[in-house]
Amino acid sequence: MKSGNSAGKIKKRPVWQTVLMWVFFPVGLFDLMLRTVSRRYRTDITTKTTVIGTAVFGVLMAAYALAVILIVALAPEVSATTRVRVIVVAVLLALGFSAIFAAASTLTARTMLSPLKGMIKRIDEITVEDMSARLDPVGTQDELNELSSRINRMLNGLQEAFERQSNFISDASHELRTPISVIRGYSDLLDRWGKTDESVLAEAIEAIRSEADNMRSIVEQLLYLAKLGSFKLHPTVFDISAAVSEIVDAYVLTRADRKVTFTSRGTVTVLADKGLTVELVRVITDNAIKYTSDGGCVDVSVERMKGGASVTVADDGIGISEDDLPHIFDRFYRCDKARVRSEGSTGLGLSIAKSIAEMMGGSITAKSVLGKGSVFTVFLPLLPPPAVGGAAGGGEGA
């Protein structure tokens, strides 16, 4: 069996590369020293680069000085005084050039790596509690600028993921508190009087069942919202008019107490995620039906528009007040709180609808007059962009 961590092993350099580097001796020496110092000593890269570069350059200057000394020493016509002067000048030039090279290397390394040090300092400011900090633009058109941009994109994705997780935990803990309290209350009621009183028993069972269904709806829709943030679109070409017509037909069969109609101006072919589009239309149609009285009318229409298609859901229901209208897409916002429990509303439906629309590059708008009804219009472009994580609020119903 092989032991040890294979990830920690140093890959061997190809033979041709080794030969090439040693043919160009300074390059090979610099690479060898750089690798050795990098592995054995912990210090900043500016110091390492300066020391190694100066050492290599110093070796070359020493070789130059030695060559000059040998040439002068072997020349019989040169006097002793001249030889000493030439040797001193050669040594001083070697030392001087080495010092100049060391200073230039230090200045160059610090100048080039200063953006990297700034990036490291900025990264240290980012924590799980506060992920709002981003790397400043490097200002150079090189790898550091690309690295900064990619790190910022990664941080954006991580922040969105943390926010979705935080919202899920906060929303779940807040919204599940009420049904849990109701279930606990009826459990105590059963324990005290439900064992002998059949009416109390029936009431408690029905309430517990209703609250359990409500909890399941809340959890399912919260999970759906969380999943939408990282959902990957699967665009297909389909007739949105036919897809919406099938949705309306299902409501006609199941909601005989409402008049649900469908209108369309012929075939409207789009390139979009069909599953999400169907879910979007269902959410706003279901919302309209919930807030329309018995015998009321809900009309769903599809129309081709410039650059896309629109789906409009109009009802003659209770409508939305001017104060409530700006907030209907906020999570858990409910306009008619008196009907929330009876209609099984979680306040997440329009939040999901807005998230889906925005994720597919579209939009959703609402117009309403209190007591006269509401009109929701969804616009979907023909060519939706890639999913980028939607964020939205809750709604009037659903």
C-alpha positions in Angstrom: 0.0 0.0 0.0 1.1 3.5 -0.7 1.4 5.8 2.3 1.6 9.5 2.7 -0.3 12.3 1.2 0.2 12.3 -2.6 -0.9 16.0 -2.7 2.2 17.0 -0.8 4.6 15.3 -3.2 6.6 17.6 -5.5 6.2 16.8 -9.2 9.4 16.0 -11.1 10.3 18.4 -13.8 10.6 16.9 -17.3 14.1 16.1 -18.5 13.9 18.5 -21.5 13.0 21.3 -19.3 15.8 20.6 -16.9 18.4 20.5 -19.7 17.0 23.7 -21.2 17.3 25.5 -17.9 20.8 24.4 -17.2 21.9 25.4 -20.7 20.8 28.9 -19.8 22.6 28.7 -16.5 21.3 31.9 -14.8 17.7 30.9 -15.4 18.3 27.4 -14.0 20.1 28.7 -11.0 17.4 31.2 -10.2 14.7 28.6 -10.5 16.5 26.2 -8.3 17.2 28.8 -5.6 13.6 30.1 -5.7 12.2 26.6 -5.2 14.6 25.8 -2.4 14.1 29.0 -0.5 10.3 29.0 -1.0 10.0 25.5 0.6 12.4 26.0 3.5 12.0 29.5 4.7 8.8 31.4 5.8 9.1 35.0 4.7 7.4 37.4 2.3 7.9 36.9 -1.4 9.5 40.3 -1.8 12.4 39.3 0.4 12.7 35.9 -1.2 12.8 37.4 -4.7 15.3 40.1 -3.8 17.7 37.7 -2.0 17.6 35.1 -4.8 17.9 37.6 -7.6 20.7 39.5 -5.9 22.5 36.2 -5.2 22.3 35.1 -8.9 23.4 38.5 -10.1 26.2 38.6 -7.6 27.5 35.2 -8.9 27.5 36.6 -12.4 29.3 39.7 -11.3 31.8 37.6 -9.4 32.4 35.6 -12.5 32.9 38.8 -14.4 35.4 40.1 -11.9 37.3 36.8 -11.8 37.5 36.8 -15.6 38.9 40.3 -15.6 41.4 39.4 -12.9 42.6 36.3 -14.8 42.9 38.3 -18.1 44.9 41.0 -16.4 47.1 38.5 -14.5 48.0 36.6 -17.6 48.9 39.7 -19.6 52.7 40.1 -19.2 52.8 43.7 -20.7 50.5 45.0 -17.9 52.4 46.6 -14.9 51.7 45.6 -11.3 50.2 48.9 -10.5 47.8 48.7 -13.4 46.8 45.2 -12.5 45.9 46.2 -8.9 43.8 49.1 -10.2 42.0 46.9 -12.7 41.3 44.3 -10.1 40.0 46.9 -7.6 37.8 48.5 -10.3 36.4 45.1 -11.3 35.6 44.2 -7.7 34.0 47.6 -7.0 31.9 47.4 -10.2 30.7 43.9 -9.3 29.7 45.0 -5.8 28.2 48.2 -7.0 26.1 46.6 -9.7 25.0 43.9 -7.2 23.9 46.6 -4.8 22.0 48.5 -7.5 20.4 45.2 -8.6 19.3 44.4 -5.1 17.7 47.8 -4.6 16.0 47.7 -8.0 14.7 44.2 -7.3 13.3 45.2 -3.9 11.6 48.3 -5.3 10.2 46.3 -8.3 8.9 43.4 -6.1 7.3 45.7 -3.6 5.6 47.8 -6.3 4.3 44.8 -8.1 3.1 42.9 -5.0 1.6 45.9 -3.1 -1.8 45.2 -4.7 -1.6 41.6 -3.5 -0.8 42.7 0.1 -3.8 45.1 -0.1 -6.0 42.2 -1.2 -4.8 40.0 1.7 -5.6 42.8 4.2 -9.0 43.3 2.7 -9.8 39.6 2.8 -8.9 39.5 6.5 -11.8 42.0 7.1 -14.4 39.5 5.6 -16.1 37.4 8.2 -19.2 35.1 8.3 -21.0 37.8 10.3 -20.1 40.5 7.8 -19.5 39.5 4.2 -20.2 42.9 2.7 -16.5 43.8 2.2 -15.1 43.5 -1.3 -11.7 43.7 -2.8 -10.8 47.1 -4.2 -10.0 47.4 -8.0 -6.3 46.7 -8.5 -6.0 49.2 -11.3 -3.7 47.0 -13.4 -4.5 45.0 -16.5 -2.9 41.7 -15.3 -3.5 38.5 -13.4 -4.0 40.4 -10.1 -6.9 42.4 -11.6 -8.5 39.1 -12.8 -7.9 37.5 -9.5 -9.6 40.4 -7.7 -12.6 40.2 -10.0 -13.0 36.5 -9.5 -12.7 36.7 -5.7 -15.4 39.4 -5.7 -17.7 37.2 -7.8 -17.1 34.3 -5.5 -17.8 36.5 -2.4 -21.1 37.6 -4.1 -22.2 34.0 -4.5 -21.2 33.1 -0.9 -23.0 36.1 0.5 -26.2 35.2 -1.4 -25.9 31.6 -0.2 -25.5 32.8 3.5 -28.4 35.3 3.1 -30.6 32.5 1.8 -29.6 30.3 4.6 -30.1 33.0 7.2 -33.5 34.0 5.7 -34.6 30.4 5.7 -33.7 29.9 9.4 -35.2 33.3 10.4 -38.4 32.8 8.4 -38.9 29.2 9.5 -38.4 30.0 13.2 -40.8 32.9 12.9 -43.6 31.4 10.9 -43.6 27.9 12.5 -43.9 29.4 16.0 -47.7 30.0 15.6 -48.7 26.6 14.3 -46.5 24.9 16.8 -48.2 26.9 19.6 -51.6 26.0 18.2 -50.8 22.3 18.1 -49.4 22.4 21.6 -52.5 24.2 22.8 -54.9 21.7 21.3 -52.7 18.8 22.6 -53.2 20.2 26.2 -56.9 20.5 25.5 -57.1 16.9 24.4 -55.2 15.8 27.5 -57.7 17.7 29.8 -61.1 17.2 28.2 -60.7 15.5 24.8 -60.6 12.0 26.3 -64.3 12.1 27.2 -65.8 14.9 25.1 -66.2 13.9 21.5 -66.8 17.4 20.3 -63.6 18.7 21.8 -61.8 15.7 20.3 -63.1 16.3 16.8 -62.3 20.1 17.0 -58.8 19.4 18.3 -58.0 16.8 15.6 -59.2 19.1 12.8 -57.2 22.0 14.2 -54.0 19.9 14.6 -54.4 18.5 11.1 -55.0 22.0 9.6 -51.9 23.4 11.4 -49.8 20.5 10.4 -50.8 21.1 6.7 -49.9 24.8 7.2 -46.5 23.9 8.6 -45.8 21.6 5.7 -46.8 24.3 3.2 -44.5 26.8 4.9 -41.5 24.5 5.0 -42.0 23.3 1.4 -42.3 26.9 0.0 -39.3 28.1 2.1 -37.2 25.2 0.7 -38.4 26.1 -2.8 -37.3 29.7 -2.3 -33.9 28.6 -1.0 -33.5 26.2 -3.9 -34.4 28.9 -6.4 -31.3 30.8 -5.4 -29.0 28.1 -6.9 -31.4 26.8 -9.5 -29.9 26.1 -13.0 -32.2 27.0 -15.8 -33.1 24.4 -18.5 -34.5 26.5 -21.4 -36.6 24.7 -24.0 -38.7 25.9 -26.9 -42.4 25.5 -26.2 -45.8 27.1 -26.7 -46.5 29.1 -23.6 -50.1 29.6 -24.7 -50.7 25.9 -24.7 -49.0 25.4 -21.4 -51.1 28.2 -19.7 -54.2 26.8 -21.3 -53.6 23.4 -19.6 -53.2 25.1 -16.2 -56.5 27.0 -16.6 -58.3 23.8 -17.7 -57.1 22.1 -14.4 -58.6 25.1 -12.4 -61.8 24.9 -14.3 -62.2 21.3 -13.2 -61.2 21.7 -9.6 -62.6 25.2 -8.8 -66.2 25.2 -10.0 -66.9 27.9 -7.5 -64.9 30.4 -9.6 -65.2 31.3 -13.3 -61.7 30.8 -14.7 -61.2 31.8 -18.3 -58.4 31.8 -20.8 -57.7 34.0 -23.8 -54.8 34.0 -26.2 -53.9 35.5 -29.6 -52.7 32.3 -31.2 -49.5 30.4 -30.7 -46.8 32.1 -28.6 -43.5 30.2 -28.8 -40.8 31.0 -26.3 -37.5 29.7 -25.2 -37.6 29.4 -21.4 -37.6 27.0 -18.5 -41.0 25.4 -18.9 -41.2 23.9 -15.4 -40.5 27.2 -13.8 -42.8 29.1 -16.1 -45.7 26.7 -15.3 -45.0 27.1 -11.6 -45.0 30.9 -11.9 -48.4 31.0 -13.7 -49.8 28.5 -11.2 -48.7 30.7 -8.3 -50.3 33.9 -9.5 -53.4 32.1 -10.7 -53.9 30.3 -7.4 -53.4 33.6 -5.6 -56.1 35.3 -7.7 -58.5 32.5 -7.1 -57.9 32.6 -3.3 -58.7 36.3 -3.1 -61.8 36.1 -5.4 -65.2 35.5 -3.8 -67.5 32.6 -4.9 -68.8 33.2 -8.3 -66.1 35.6 -9.1 -64.1 35.6 -12.4 -60.4 35.1 -13.0 -59.1 35.7 -16.6 -55.7 34.4 -17.7 -54.4 35.7 -21.0 -51.2 35.2 -23.0 -49.9 37.7 -25.5 -46.8 38.0 -27.7 -44.8 41.2 -27.1 -41.7 42.8 -28.5 -38.8 40.6 -27.3 -40.9 38.2 -25.2 -44.3 37.1 -24.0 -46.6 38.3 -21.3 -49.0 36.4 -19.1 -51.8 38.4 -17.4 -54.0 37.2 -14.6 -56.9 39.5 -13.8 -59.5 39.0 -11.1 -62.5 40.8 -9.7 -61.7 39.9 -6.1 -61.1 41.9 -3.0 -58.3 43.9 -4.5 -55.3 45.4 -2.7 -55.1 48.8 -1.0 -52.6 51.5 -2.0 -50.7 51.0 1.2 -50.4 47.2 0.8 -49.5 47.2 -3.0 -45.8 48.1 -2.7 -45.3 45.3 -0.2 -47.1 42.3 -1.7 -43.9 40.7 -3.0 -42.3 40.8 0.5 -41.9 37.5 2.3 -44.9 36.6 4.5 -46.7 39.9 3.7 -50.5 39.3 3.8 -53.1 41.8 2.9 -56.3 40.2 4.1 -55.0 38.7 7.4 -58.6 37.7 8.4 -58.6 35.2 5.5 -55.1 33.9 5.9 -55.8 30.8 8.0 -59.0 29.8 6.2 -57.4 30.0 2.8 -54.2 28.3 3.8 -52.0 31.2 2.8 -48.4 31.2 3.8 -47.5 34.7 2.4 -44.8 33.2 0.2 -46.6 32.7 -3.1 -45.9 36.1 -4.7 -42.4 35.9 -3.3 -41.8 32.7 -5.3 -43.4 34.2 -8.4 -41.1 37.2 -8.3 -38.1 35.1 -7.7 -38.9 32.9 -10.7 -39.6 35.8 -13.0 -36.4 37.6 -12.1 -34.3 34.5 -12.3 -35.5 34.0 -15.9 -34.7 37.6 -16.7 -38.3 38.7 -16.6 -40.5 40.8 -14.4 -43.8 40.8 -12.6 -46.0 43.8 -11.9 -49.3 44.3 -10.1 -52.1 46.8 -10.4 -55.1 46.8 -8.1 -58.1 48.8 -6.9 -59.4 47.9 -3.4 -62.8 46.1 -3.7 -62.6 45.8 -7.5 -59.8 43.3 -8.2 -56.2 43.0 -9.2 -54.2 42.5 -12.4 -50.8 40.7 -12.3 -48.6 40.8 -15.4 -45.6 38.6 -16.0 -43.2 39.4 -18.8 -40.7 36.8 -19.9 -38.0 37.4 -22.5 -37.6 35.0 -25.3 -34.0 34.3 -24.4 -33.6 34.2 -20.6 -30.2 34.8 -19.1 -28.4 32.2 -16.8 -29.8 31.9 -13.3 -28.1 34.3 -10.9 -30.1 33.7 -7.7 -33.3 35.4 -7.1 -34.4 37.3 -4.1 -37.8 38.4 -3.4 -40.4 38.7 -0.8 -43.8 37.2 0.0 -47.2 37.9 -1.3 -50.8 38.5 -0.9 -51.5 34.8 -0.8 -50.6 31.5 -2.2 
